[in-house]
Amino acid sequence: PIIIDGLWALLFGLGGQAGQANQLFFTAGLHQEADGLFGVIQAV
């Protein structure tokens, strides 16, 4: 498993409106988890 402090979830897209299968989506907590961040990592 990957353990990164503040990282809540990692999930690849499921296709269609759920994101492309080659996109890695993540959620993370910032400022001692008072704020949230949603992002995507995609190879170019």
PQR file with spaces between the fields and no chain letter, atoms N, CA, C, O and H, PARSE charges and radii, in Angstrom:
ATOM       1  N    PRO     1       0.825   -1.208    0.000 -0.5600 1.5000
ATOM       2  CA   PRO     1       0.000    0.000    0.000  0.2800 2.0000
ATOM       3  C    PRO     1       0.864    1.265    0.000  0.5500 1.7000
ATOM       4  O    PRO     1       2.022    1.248    0.417 -0.5500 1.4000
ATOM       5  N    ILE     2       0.279    2.335   -0.469 -0.4000 1.5000
ATOM       6  CA   ILE     2       0.930    3.647   -0.450 -0.0000 2.0000
ATOM       7  C    ILE     2       0.420    4.408    0.765  0.5500 1.7000
ATOM       8  O    ILE     2      -0.788    4.538    0.960 -0.5500 1.4000
ATOM       9  H    ILE     2      -0.661    2.348   -0.808  0.4000 1.0000
ATOM      10  N    ILE     3       1.337    4.908    1.576 -0.4000 1.5000
ATOM      11  CA   ILE     3       0.954    5.686    2.756 -0.0000 2.0000
ATOM      12  C    ILE     3       1.579    7.065    2.634  0.5500 1.7000
ATOM      13  O    ILE     3       2.799    7.215    2.703 -0.5500 1.4000
ATOM      14  H    ILE     3       2.319    4.803    1.418  0.4000 1.0000
ATOM      15  N    ILE     4       0.729    8.077    2.452 -0.4000 1.5000
ATOM      16  CA   ILE     4       1.162    9.464    2.365 -0.0000 2.0000
ATOM      17  C    ILE     4       0.296   10.253    3.330  0.5500 1.7000
ATOM      18  O    ILE     4      -0.930   10.237    3.215 -0.5500 1.4000
ATOM      19  H    ILE     4      -0.262    7.956    2.396  0.4000 1.0000
ATOM      20  N    ASP     5       0.908   10.938    4.270 -0.4000 1.5000
ATOM      21  CA   ASP     5       0.167   11.698    5.269 -0.0000 2.0000
ATOM      22  C    ASP     5      -0.765   12.697    4.589  0.5500 1.7000
ATOM      23  O    ASP     5      -0.324   13.479    3.746 -0.5500 1.4000
ATOM      24  H    ASP     5       1.903   10.951    4.364  0.4000 1.0000
ATOM      25  N    GLY     6      -2.024   12.679    4.940 -0.4000 1.5000
ATOM      26  CA   GLY     6      -3.000   13.600    4.376 -0.0000 2.0000
ATOM      27  C    GLY     6      -3.711   13.083    3.138  0.5500 1.7000
ATOM      28  O    GLY     6      -4.710   13.665    2.716 -0.5500 1.4000
ATOM      29  H    GLY     6      -2.382   12.044    5.625  0.4000 1.0000
ATOM      30  N    LEU     7      -3.214   11.993    2.542 -0.4000 1.5000
ATOM      31  CA   LEU     7      -3.857   11.424    1.358 -0.0000 2.0000
ATOM      32  C    LEU     7      -5.065   10.609    1.792  0.5500 1.7000
ATOM      33  O    LEU     7      -4.945    9.707    2.622 -0.5500 1.4000
ATOM      34  H    LEU     7      -2.402   11.520    2.885  0.4000 1.0000
ATOM      35  N    TRP     8      -6.215   10.920    1.240 -0.4000 1.5000
ATOM      36  CA   TRP     8      -7.440   10.222    1.614 -0.0000 2.0000
ATOM      37  C    TRP     8      -7.742    9.058    0.685  0.5500 1.7000
ATOM      38  O    TRP     8      -8.123    7.980    1.142 -0.5500 1.4000
ATOM      39  H    TRP     8      -6.313   11.652    0.566  0.4000 1.0000
ATOM      40  N    ALA     9      -7.574    9.269   -0.630 -0.4000 1.5000
ATOM      41  CA   ALA     9      -7.960    8.215   -1.572 -0.0000 2.0000
ATOM      42  C    ALA     9      -7.232    8.368   -2.897  0.5500 1.7000
ATOM      43  O    ALA     9      -6.866    9.474   -3.296 -0.5500 1.4000
ATOM      44  H    ALA     9      -7.265   10.145   -1.001  0.4000 1.0000
ATOM      45  N    LEU    10      -7.028    7.242   -3.574 -0.4000 1.5000
ATOM      46  CA   LEU    10      -6.506    7.177   -4.943 -0.0000 2.0000
ATOM      47  C    LEU    10      -7.433    6.261   -5.732  0.5500 1.7000
ATOM      48  O    LEU    10      -7.790    5.180   -5.263 -0.5500 1.4000
ATOM      49  H    LEU    10      -7.326    6.344   -3.250  0.4000 1.0000
ATOM      50  N    LEU    11      -7.824    6.692   -6.931 -0.4000 1.5000
ATOM      51  CA   LEU    11      -8.728    5.872   -7.732 -0.0000 2.0000
ATOM      52  C    LEU    11      -8.537    6.197   -9.204  0.5500 1.7000
ATOM      53  O    LEU    11      -8.534    7.367   -9.588 -0.5500 1.4000
ATOM      54  H    LEU    11      -7.534    7.570   -7.312  0.4000 1.0000
ATOM      55  N    PHE    12      -8.378    5.167  -10.030 -0.4000 1.5000
ATOM      56  CA   PHE    12      -8.325    5.381  -11.472 -0.0000 2.0000
ATOM      57  C    PHE    12      -9.737    5.616  -11.989  0.5500 1.7000
ATOM      58  O    PHE    12     -10.703    5.091  -11.437 -0.5500 1.4000
ATOM      59  H    PHE    12      -8.381    4.217   -9.718  0.4000 1.0000
ATOM      60  N    GLY    13      -9.851    6.412  -13.059 -0.4000 1.5000
ATOM      61  CA   GLY    13     -11.143    6.655  -13.683 -0.0000 2.0000
ATOM      62  C    GLY    13     -11.765    5.356  -14.171  0.5500 1.7000
ATOM      63  O    GLY    13     -11.069    4.374  -14.430 -0.5500 1.4000
ATOM      64  H    GLY    13      -9.066    6.839  -13.508  0.4000 1.0000
ATOM      65  N    LEU    14     -13.079    5.369  -14.291 -0.4000 1.5000
ATOM      66  CA   LEU    14     -13.809    4.168  -14.685 -0.0000 2.0000
ATOM      67  C    LEU    14     -14.346    4.255  -16.105  0.5500 1.7000
ATOM      68  O    LEU    14     -15.069    3.366  -16.553 -0.5500 1.4000
ATOM      69  H    LEU    14     -13.644    6.167  -14.080  0.4000 1.0000
ATOM      70  N    GLY    15     -13.992    5.330  -16.818 -0.4000 1.5000
ATOM      71  CA   GLY    15     -14.469    5.524  -18.181 -0.0000 2.0000
ATOM      72  C    GLY    15     -15.710    6.402  -18.212  0.5500 1.7000
ATOM      73  O    GLY    15     -16.398    6.557  -17.203 -0.5500 1.4000
ATOM      74  H    GLY    15     -13.404    6.052  -16.453  0.4000 1.0000
ATOM      75  N    GLY    16     -15.990    6.971  -19.370 -0.4000 1.5000
ATOM      76  CA   GLY    16     -17.159    7.833  -19.530 -0.0000 2.0000
ATOM      77  C    GLY    16     -17.088    9.050  -18.627  0.5500 1.7000
ATOM      78  O    GLY    16     -16.036    9.677  -18.505 -0.5500 1.4000
ATOM      79  H    GLY    16     -15.431    6.845  -20.190  0.4000 1.0000
ATOM      80  N    GLN    17     -18.201    9.384  -17.994 -0.4000 1.5000
ATOM      81  CA   GLN    17     -18.264   10.550  -17.118 -0.0000 2.0000
ATOM      82  C    GLN    17     -17.515   10.337  -15.809  0.5500 1.7000
ATOM      83  O    GLN    17     -17.345   11.280  -15.037 -0.5500 1.4000
ATOM      84  H    GLN    17     -19.056    8.874  -18.093  0.4000 1.0000
ATOM      85  N    ALA    18     -17.067    9.117  -15.550 -0.4000 1.5000
ATOM      86  CA   ALA    18     -16.310    8.816  -14.327 -0.0000 2.0000
ATOM      87  C    ALA    18     -14.814    9.009  -14.525  0.5500 1.7000
ATOM      88  O    ALA    18     -14.023    8.573  -13.688 -0.5500 1.4000
ATOM      89  H    ALA    18     -17.205    8.351  -16.178  0.4000 1.0000
ATOM      90  N    GLY    19     -14.409    9.655  -15.621 -0.4000 1.5000
ATOM      91  CA   GLY    19     -12.989    9.906  -15.881 -0.0000 2.0000
ATOM      92  C    GLY    19     -12.371    8.801  -16.709  0.5500 1.7000
ATOM      93  O    GLY    19     -12.816    7.655  -16.669 -0.5500 1.4000
ATOM      94  H    GLY    19     -15.052   10.009  -16.301  0.4000 1.0000
ATOM      95  N    GLN    20     -11.343    9.152  -17.458 -0.4000 1.5000
ATOM      96  CA   GLN    20     -10.662    8.181  -18.309 -0.0000 2.0000
ATOM      97  C    GLN    20      -9.897    7.171  -17.459  0.5500 1.7000
ATOM      98  O    GLN    20      -9.423    7.493  -16.370 -0.5500 1.4000
ATOM      99  H    GLN    20     -10.981   10.084  -17.491  0.4000 1.0000
ATOM     100  N    ALA    21      -9.785    5.956  -17.967 -0.4000 1.5000
ATOM     101  CA   ALA    21      -9.122    4.883  -17.225 -0.0000 2.0000
ATOM     102  C    ALA    21      -7.640    5.149  -16.993  0.5500 1.7000
ATOM     103  O    ALA    21      -7.038    4.530  -16.115 -0.5500 1.4000
ATOM     104  H    ALA    21     -10.171    5.694  -18.851  0.4000 1.0000
ATOM     105  N    ASN    22      -7.031    6.063  -17.768 -0.4000 1.5000
ATOM     106  CA   ASN    22      -5.611    6.375  -17.575 -0.0000 2.0000
ATOM     107  C    ASN    22      -5.410    7.606  -16.690  0.5500 1.7000
ATOM     108  O    ASN    22      -4.295    8.119  -16.595 -0.5500 1.4000
ATOM     109  H    ASN    22      -7.520    6.566  -18.481  0.4000 1.0000
ATOM     110  N    GLN    23      -6.464    8.080  -16.048 -0.4000 1.5000
ATOM     111  CA   GLN    23      -6.366    9.208  -15.123 -0.0000 2.0000
ATOM     112  C    GLN    23      -6.419    8.685  -13.690  0.5500 1.7000
ATOM     113  O    GLN    23      -7.274    7.867  -13.350 -0.5500 1.4000
ATOM     114  H    GLN    23      -7.369    7.664  -16.125  0.4000 1.0000
ATOM     115  N    LEU    24      -5.503    9.162  -12.858 -0.4000 1.5000
ATOM     116  CA   LEU    24      -5.475    8.784  -11.448 -0.0000 2.0000
ATOM     117  C    LEU    24      -5.997    9.966  -10.635  0.5500 1.7000
ATOM     118  O    LEU    24      -5.365   11.021  -10.591 -0.5500 1.4000
ATOM     119  H    LEU    24      -4.809    9.826  -13.134  0.4000 1.0000
ATOM     120  N    PHE    25      -7.135    9.790  -10.002 -0.4000 1.5000
ATOM     121  CA   PHE    25      -7.755   10.835   -9.199 -0.0000 2.0000
ATOM     122  C    PHE    25      -7.338   10.671   -7.743  0.5500 1.7000
ATOM     123  O    PHE    25      -7.134    9.554   -7.270 -0.5500 1.4000
ATOM     124  H    PHE    25      -7.649    8.933  -10.038  0.4000 1.0000
ATOM     125  N    PHE    26      -7.214   11.791   -7.038 -0.4000 1.5000
ATOM     126  CA   PHE    26      -6.846   11.720   -5.629 -0.0000 2.0000
ATOM     127  C    PHE    26      -7.613   12.759   -4.827  0.5500 1.7000
ATOM     128  O    PHE    26      -8.018   13.797   -5.350 -0.5500 1.4000
ATOM     129  H    PHE    26      -7.380   12.699   -7.423  0.4000 1.0000
ATOM     130  N    THR    27      -7.803   12.463   -3.554 -0.4000 1.5000
ATOM     131  CA   THR    27      -8.327   13.429   -2.595 -0.0000 2.0000
ATOM     132  C    THR    27      -7.361   13.470   -1.427  0.5500 1.7000
ATOM     133  O    THR    27      -6.772   12.457   -1.049 -0.5500 1.4000
ATOM     134  H    THR    27      -7.474   11.620   -3.129  0.4000 1.0000
ATOM     135  N    ALA    28      -7.208   14.655   -0.863 -0.4000 1.5000
ATOM     136  CA   ALA    28      -6.263   14.832    0.236 -0.0000 2.0000
ATOM     137  C    ALA    28      -6.777   15.905    1.178  0.5500 1.7000
ATOM     138  O    ALA    28      -7.551   16.777    0.783 -0.5500 1.4000
ATOM     139  H    ALA    28      -7.686   15.478   -1.170  0.4000 1.0000
ATOM     140  N    GLY    29      -6.339   15.832    2.425 -0.4000 1.5000
ATOM     141  CA   GLY    29      -6.693   16.830    3.422 -0.0000 2.0000
ATOM     142  C    GLY    29      -5.543   17.793    3.650  0.5500 1.7000
ATOM     143  O    GLY    29      -4.404   17.377    3.861 -0.5500 1.4000
ATOM     144  H    GLY    29      -5.710   15.124    2.745  0.4000 1.0000
ATOM     145  N    LEU    30      -5.846   19.072    3.605 -0.4000 1.5000
ATOM     146  CA   LEU    30      -4.853   20.118    3.830 -0.0000 2.0000
ATOM     147  C    LEU    30      -5.172   20.849    5.128  0.5500 1.7000
ATOM     148  O    LEU    30      -6.291   20.773    5.634 -0.5500 1.4000
ATOM     149  H    LEU    30      -6.772   19.409    3.433  0.4000 1.0000
ATOM     150  N    HIS    31      -4.196   21.545    5.653 -0.4000 1.5000
ATOM     151  CA   HIS    31      -4.373   22.346    6.875 -0.0000 2.0000
ATOM     152  C    HIS    31      -4.968   21.500    8.000  0.5500 1.7000
ATOM     153  O    HIS    31      -6.015   21.822    8.562 -0.5500 1.4000
ATOM     154  H    HIS    31      -3.287   21.607    5.242  0.4000 1.0000
ATOM     155  N    GLN    32      -4.274   20.421    8.306 -0.4000 1.5000
ATOM     156  CA   GLN    32      -4.688   19.465    9.339 -0.0000 2.0000
ATOM     157  C    GLN    32      -6.078   18.899    9.043  0.5500 1.7000
ATOM     158  O    GLN    32      -6.893   18.703    9.945 -0.5500 1.4000
ATOM     159  H    GLN    32      -3.423   20.159    7.849  0.4000 1.0000
ATOM     160  N    GLU    33      -6.326   18.641    7.755 -0.4000 1.5000
ATOM     161  CA   GLU    33      -7.553   18.048    7.229 -0.0000 2.0000
ATOM     162  C    GLU    33      -8.784   18.925    7.421  0.5500 1.7000
ATOM     163  O    GLU    33      -9.907   18.422    7.391 -0.5500 1.4000
ATOM     164  H    GLU    33      -5.664   18.800    7.022  0.4000 1.0000
ATOM     165  N    ALA    34      -8.591   20.239    7.620 -0.4000 1.5000
ATOM     166  CA   ALA    34      -9.711   21.173    7.693 -0.0000 2.0000
ATOM     167  C    ALA    34     -10.209   21.522    6.287  0.5500 1.7000
ATOM     168  O    ALA    34     -11.364   21.913    6.118 -0.5500 1.4000
ATOM     169  H    ALA    34      -7.678   20.647    7.645  0.4000 1.0000
ATOM     170  N    ASP    35      -9.342   21.381    5.278 -0.4000 1.5000
ATOM     171  CA   ASP    35      -9.681   21.666    3.890 -0.0000 2.0000
ATOM     172  C    ASP    35      -9.416   20.424    3.059  0.5500 1.7000
ATOM     173  O    ASP    35      -8.615   19.570    3.440 -0.5500 1.4000
ATOM     174  H    ASP    35      -8.404   21.062    5.415  0.4000 1.0000
ATOM     175  N    GLY    36     -10.091   20.328    1.928 -0.4000 1.5000
ATOM     176  CA   GLY    36      -9.900   19.185    1.048 -0.0000 2.0000
ATOM     177  C    GLY    36      -9.388   19.594   -0.318  0.5500 1.7000
ATOM     178  O    GLY    36      -9.612   20.716   -0.771 -0.5500 1.4000
ATOM     179  H    GLY    36     -10.741   21.022    1.619  0.4000 1.0000
ATOM     180  N    LEU    37      -8.695   18.667   -0.970 -0.4000 1.5000
ATOM     181  CA   LEU    37      -8.161   18.880   -2.307 -0.0000 2.0000
ATOM     182  C    LEU    37      -8.542   17.684   -3.168  0.5500 1.7000
ATOM     183  O    LEU    37      -8.382   16.536   -2.755 -0.5500 1.4000
ATOM     184  H    LEU    37      -8.513   17.756   -0.601  0.4000 1.0000
ATOM     185  N    PHE    38      -9.048   17.960   -4.368 -0.4000 1.5000
ATOM     186  CA   PHE    38      -9.355   16.927   -5.350 -0.0000 2.0000
ATOM     187  C    PHE    38      -8.498   17.209   -6.569  0.5500 1.7000
ATOM     188  O    PHE    38      -8.454   18.344   -7.044 -0.5500 1.4000
ATOM     189  H    PHE    38      -9.178   18.894   -4.703  0.4000 1.0000
ATOM     190  N    GLY    39      -7.811   16.189   -7.088 -0.4000 1.5000
ATOM     191  CA   GLY    39      -6.954   16.405   -8.248 -0.0000 2.0000
ATOM     192  C    GLY    39      -6.862   15.168   -9.111  0.5500 1.7000
ATOM     193  O    GLY    39      -7.375   14.103   -8.767 -0.5500 1.4000
ATOM     194  H    GLY    39      -7.847   15.267   -6.703  0.4000 1.0000
ATOM     195  N    VAL    40      -6.193   15.332  -10.243 -0.4000 1.5000
ATOM     196  CA   VAL    40      -6.017   14.231  -11.185 -0.0000 2.0000
ATOM     197  C    VAL    40      -4.579   14.243  -11.692  0.5500 1.7000
ATOM     198  O    VAL    40      -3.995   15.304  -11.914 -0.5500 1.4000
ATOM     199  H    VAL    40      -5.775   16.197  -10.522  0.4000 1.0000
ATOM     200  N    ILE    41      -4.021   13.056  -11.871 -0.4000 1.5000
ATOM     201  CA   ILE    41      -2.692   12.876  -12.450 -0.0000 2.0000
ATOM     202  C    ILE    41      -2.888   12.095  -13.742  0.5500 1.7000
ATOM     203  O    ILE    41      -3.537   11.049  -13.757 -0.5500 1.4000
ATOM     204  H    ILE    41      -4.496   12.194  -11.691  0.4000 1.0000
ATOM     205  N    GLN    42      -2.315   12.621  -14.836 -0.4000 1.5000
ATOM     206  CA   GLN    42      -2.478   11.972  -16.131 -0.0000 2.0000
ATOM     207  C    GLN    42      -1.167   12.037  -16.894  0.5500 1.7000
ATOM     208  O    GLN    42      -0.526   13.086  -16.955 -0.5500 1.4000
ATOM     209  H    GLN    42      -1.788   13.471  -14.823  0.4000 1.0000
ATOM     210  N    ALA    43      -0.776   10.923  -17.470 -0.4000 1.5000
ATOM     211  CA   ALA    43       0.437   10.889  -18.297 -0.0000 2.0000
ATOM     212  C    ALA    43       0.197   11.670  -19.583  0.5500 1.7000
ATOM     213  O    ALA    43      -0.901   11.656  -20.140 -0.5500 1.4000
ATOM     214  H    ALA    43      -1.297   10.071  -17.420  0.4000 1.0000
ATOM     215  N    VAL    44       1.241   12.350  -20.041 -0.4000 1.5000
ATOM     216  CA   VAL    44       1.136   13.103  -21.304 -0.0000 2.0000
ATOM     217  C    VAL    44       2.129   12.568  -22.307  0.5500 1.7000
ATOM     218  O    VAL    44       2.200   13.066  -23.430 -0.5500 1.4000
ATOM     219  H    VAL    44       2.133   12.361  -19.588  0.4000 1.0000
